[in-house]
Amino acid sequence: MNILWILNKHFDIALDKTSWVGLSERLFKMGHNSFVLSGYKQNKIIKLQYVKLLPSIRIPILHYLSLNITILIVSFVLIIKKRFDYIICCYMSGITGALLKSFTVGLGLKQNIFLK
């Protein structure tokens, strides 16, 4: 099973990042491909093969908008390449999730998109 997690936050300073890392590691050990897309604030170097940190504009108000656009573009490419079975979006990525759902339906892909 291929799972894409979309987190619209600063992953390097997030207090709950150990939950995401632990969950992804456990799924990987169980034989599932789990991939996390998120943003970063200061440190984009994370040595985990299943976490990809994306750039955004550093201005607080524009951070979420620019990160959503970047995640949307990268997600489109990943969806076409890897054919994820499930796409799970955090509560801050509702618009991104809706656009991804429209994109996958338009392409005729059978993917489940959930908002967490």
Summary of the structure (lengths in Angstrom):
residues: 116
radius of gyration: 13.5
end to end distance: 18.5
largest distance: 39.4
contacts: 342
relative contact order: 0.21
helix: 46%
strand: 24%
